[in-house]
Amino acid sequence: MRGREVQQGLTVQAVAGTHAVLLGLDFDDPSGCLGFGIHRTDHTEGEAYWLRGLKAFASVIPHPTPGMDFSLRQQPLQGFQWGDYTAKPGHDYTYRIVALGGTPAALNETVDASVDVSSEAEDDGIHGVWFNRGVAGSQAFVKRFGQYTPPGGADETHPAFAWLSRGLGEAFVRFVGQAIDNQWGLRGAFYEFTWHTGLVALAAAAQRGRGCAAGGPWTRPRQTAVRT
């Protein structure tokens, strides 16, 4: 879903996916503007708060501790785009964008514009779309797990892998599990496939197909591994 709002020369464009809402800003007269605060209201869960960022005015916080984050009302966005990667599927949101002036230590609100947007559902009963977490979430991964990669030797039960999957792996296994006999076919395009749980799910589906009466339209899955 997309939304657009213009107020007193401040334009806000929002594009929502399932777990992300991208905001694009334009300001006719940015003179005196020190940045933008972003306030989000989640109408689905009844929450409202200022979003948080990782950058701060050096004159206010000269030596931030690694991993610190700050309210965008006190340490505003100094750019014209923002990605909210904390959105949840199927939620109704209002984003209020506030241009902030004054001084870094004493910000004041000048112009604001609010835009309504609804995030997409992961599965609408006909189509399902899932996105796992990747490089864009690396700083969030460090804050949560204390390092940039999952621990060496960790198996698939480690919570880091569930966080990185964000439902994609689980949805894949459920989808493959629908192929219960030789009346089903599975087709897939894989860039690289070394995921043990997924391979086991495909092998089990193939076995279910072979175990049924001959003559059905079963298509045996093919796994292709490609490395660059």
C-alpha positions as CSV (number, residue, x, y, z in Angstrom):
1,M,0.0,0.0,0.0
2,R,1.1,3.6,-0.7
3,G,0.2,6.9,0.9
4,R,1.1,10.5,0.2
5,E,0.5,13.7,2.1
6,V,1.5,17.3,1.7
7,Q,1.3,20.0,4.4
8,Q,2.9,23.5,4.3
9,G,5.5,22.4,1.8
10,L,6.4,19.2,3.6
11,T,5.7,16.1,1.4
12,V,5.6,12.6,2.8
13,Q,5.4,9.5,0.6
14,A,5.0,6.1,2.2
15,V,5.3,2.7,0.6
16,A,4.5,-0.3,2.8
17,G,5.4,-4.0,2.4
18,T,5.0,-6.7,5.0
19,H,7.6,-5.9,7.6
20,A,8.9,-2.6,6.2
21,V,7.6,0.9,5.5
22,L,9.7,3.2,3.4
23,L,9.3,6.9,3.8
24,G,10.4,9.5,1.3
25,L,10.4,13.2,2.3
26,D,10.6,16.5,0.4
27,F,10.6,20.0,2.0
28,D,10.1,23.1,-0.1
29,D,12.1,25.3,2.2
30,P,14.6,23.4,4.4
31,S,16.4,26.5,5.7
32,G,16.6,26.3,9.5
33,C,15.6,22.7,9.5
34,L,17.9,20.5,11.6
35,G,16.2,17.2,10.8
36,F,13.0,15.3,11.0
37,G,11.3,13.5,13.9
38,I,9.1,10.5,13.0
39,H,6.2,9.5,15.2
40,R,4.4,6.3,14.5
41,T,0.9,5.3,15.7
42,D,0.0,1.6,15.4
43,H,-3.8,1.5,15.3
44,T,-3.8,-2.3,15.3
45,E,-2.0,-2.7,18.6
46,G,-2.9,0.7,20.1
47,E,0.7,1.9,20.4
48,A,2.2,5.4,19.7
49,Y,5.8,6.5,20.0
50,W,8.7,8.3,18.4
51,L,10.9,6.0,16.3
52,R,14.5,5.7,17.2
53,G,17.8,6.1,15.2
54,L,21.4,5.5,15.7
55,K,22.9,9.0,15.0
56,A,23.1,12.0,17.4
57,F,24.3,15.5,17.4
58,A,28.0,15.6,18.5
59,S,27.4,18.8,20.4
60,V,24.7,17.0,22.5
61,I,26.1,13.5,22.8
62,P,29.8,13.7,21.9
63,H,30.7,10.1,22.7
64,P,27.8,7.7,22.2
65,T,28.3,4.1,23.4
66,P,28.2,1.6,20.5
67,G,24.7,0.2,20.2
68,M,23.0,3.2,21.6
69,D,19.8,4.5,19.9
70,F,18.0,7.7,20.3
71,S,14.5,9.1,19.9
72,L,14.1,10.9,16.5
73,R,12.4,13.7,18.4
74,Q,15.6,14.5,20.2
75,Q,18.2,13.3,17.6
76,P,16.3,13.7,14.3
77,L,16.8,12.2,10.9
78,Q,19.1,14.3,8.8
79,G,18.1,13.0,5.5
80,F,15.1,12.7,3.2
81,Q,14.4,9.0,3.4
82,W,13.8,6.5,6.2
83,G,13.1,2.8,6.4
84,D,10.9,1.5,9.3
85,Y,11.9,-2.1,9.5
86,T,9.9,-2.7,12.7
87,A,6.5,-2.7,11.0
88,K,4.3,-5.8,11.4
89,P,2.2,-7.5,8.6
90,G,-1.4,-6.5,8.4
91,H,-1.2,-3.4,10.6
92,D,-2.6,0.1,10.1
93,Y,-0.1,2.9,10.8
94,T,0.0,6.7,10.9
95,Y,3.4,8.3,10.5
96,R,3.7,11.9,11.6
97,I,6.8,13.6,10.2
98,V,7.9,16.7,12.0
99,A,10.4,19.2,10.7
100,L,12.5,20.4,13.7
101,G,14.3,23.7,14.0
102,G,15.9,25.7,16.8
103,T,19.3,24.3,18.1
104,P,20.5,20.7,18.7
105,A,20.0,21.1,22.4
106,A,16.6,22.8,22.2
107,L,14.7,21.6,19.2
108,N,11.3,23.0,18.3
109,E,8.6,21.7,16.0
110,T,7.9,23.8,12.9
111,V,5.9,21.9,10.2
112,D,4.4,18.4,10.3
113,A,2.6,16.1,8.0
114,S,0.9,12.8,8.7
115,V,0.3,9.9,6.3
116,D,-1.8,6.7,6.8
117,V,-0.6,3.4,5.4
118,S,-1.4,-0.3,5.9
119,S,1.2,-3.0,5.8
120,E,0.6,-6.0,3.6
121,A,-0.3,-9.5,5.0
122,E,2.2,-12.2,4.5
123,D,-0.4,-14.6,3.2
124,D,-3.8,-13.5,1.8
125,G,-4.9,-17.0,1.1
126,I,-4.0,-16.9,-2.5
127,H,-0.4,-15.5,-2.5
128,G,2.2,-15.6,0.2
129,V,5.3,-13.4,0.3
130,W,8.0,-13.7,3.0
131,F,11.3,-11.8,3.4
132,N,14.0,-13.0,5.6
133,R,16.3,-10.5,7.4
134,G,19.7,-9.7,5.8
135,V,22.4,-7.1,5.7
136,A,19.9,-4.2,6.4
137,G,19.2,-5.7,9.8
138,S,22.9,-6.3,10.8
139,Q,23.0,-3.6,13.5
140,A,19.8,-4.9,15.0
141,F,21.3,-8.4,14.9
142,V,24.3,-7.2,16.9
143,K,22.1,-5.5,19.5
144,R,20.1,-8.6,19.9
145,F,22.8,-11.3,19.8
146,G,26.0,-9.4,20.5
147,Q,27.9,-10.3,17.3
148,Y,27.6,-9.9,13.5
149,T,27.0,-13.6,12.7
150,P,25.4,-16.5,14.5
151,P,27.7,-18.3,16.9
152,G,30.1,-20.8,15.2
153,G,28.7,-24.3,15.4
154,A,25.2,-23.2,16.3
155,D,22.5,-25.5,14.9
156,E,19.2,-24.5,13.4
157,T,17.5,-24.4,16.9
158,H,19.6,-21.3,17.8
159,P,17.2,-18.3,18.2
160,A,19.4,-16.2,15.8
161,F,18.3,-18.4,12.9
162,A,14.6,-18.0,13.7
163,W,15.1,-14.2,13.9
164,L,16.9,-14.1,10.5
165,S,14.3,-16.3,8.9
166,R,11.4,-14.0,10.0
167,G,8.9,-16.7,9.1
168,L,10.3,-17.6,5.6
169,G,11.8,-21.0,6.6
170,E,8.7,-21.9,8.5
171,A,6.4,-20.9,5.6
172,F,8.5,-22.9,3.2
173,V,8.2,-26.1,5.3
174,R,4.5,-25.6,5.6
175,F,4.1,-25.1,1.9
176,V,6.1,-28.2,1.0
177,G,4.1,-30.1,3.5
178,Q,0.9,-29.5,1.5
179,A,2.2,-32.0,-1.1
180,I,0.7,-35.0,0.6
181,D,0.5,-37.5,-2.3
182,N,1.0,-37.9,-6.1
183,Q,-1.8,-35.5,-6.9
184,W,0.6,-32.6,-6.0
185,G,3.6,-31.1,-7.8
186,L,6.3,-28.8,-6.5
187,R,8.3,-26.4,-8.6
188,G,11.0,-24.1,-7.2
189,A,13.8,-21.9,-8.3
190,F,16.7,-21.8,-5.9
191,Y,19.9,-19.7,-6.2
192,E,21.6,-21.8,-3.6
193,F,20.2,-24.6,-1.4
194,T,22.2,-26.1,1.5
195,W,19.5,-25.6,4.1
196,H,19.1,-29.0,5.8
197,T,15.6,-28.6,7.1
198,G,14.3,-27.5,3.7
199,L,16.1,-30.4,1.9
200,V,14.6,-32.9,4.3
201,A,11.1,-31.4,3.7
202,L,11.5,-31.7,0.0
203,A,12.8,-35.3,0.3
204,A,9.9,-36.2,2.5
205,A,7.4,-34.8,-0.1
206,A,9.1,-36.7,-2.9
207,Q,8.8,-39.9,-0.8
208,R,5.1,-39.3,-0.2
209,G,4.6,-38.9,-3.9
210,R,6.5,-42.1,-4.8
211,G,4.7,-44.0,-2.1
212,C,1.3,-43.4,-3.8
213,A,-0.3,-45.3,-6.7
214,A,1.6,-45.0,-10.0
215,G,0.3,-42.8,-12.8
216,G,-0.4,-39.6,-10.9
217,P,1.0,-36.2,-12.1
218,W,3.7,-36.1,-9.3
219,T,6.7,-33.9,-10.2
220,R,9.8,-34.8,-8.2
221,P,11.5,-31.7,-6.8
222,R,14.8,-30.8,-8.1
223,Q,17.4,-29.1,-6.0
224,T,20.1,-27.0,-7.6
225,A,23.1,-25.5,-5.8
226,V,24.8,-22.6,-7.4
227,R,27.8,-20.9,-6.0
228,T,29.6,-17.7,-7.2
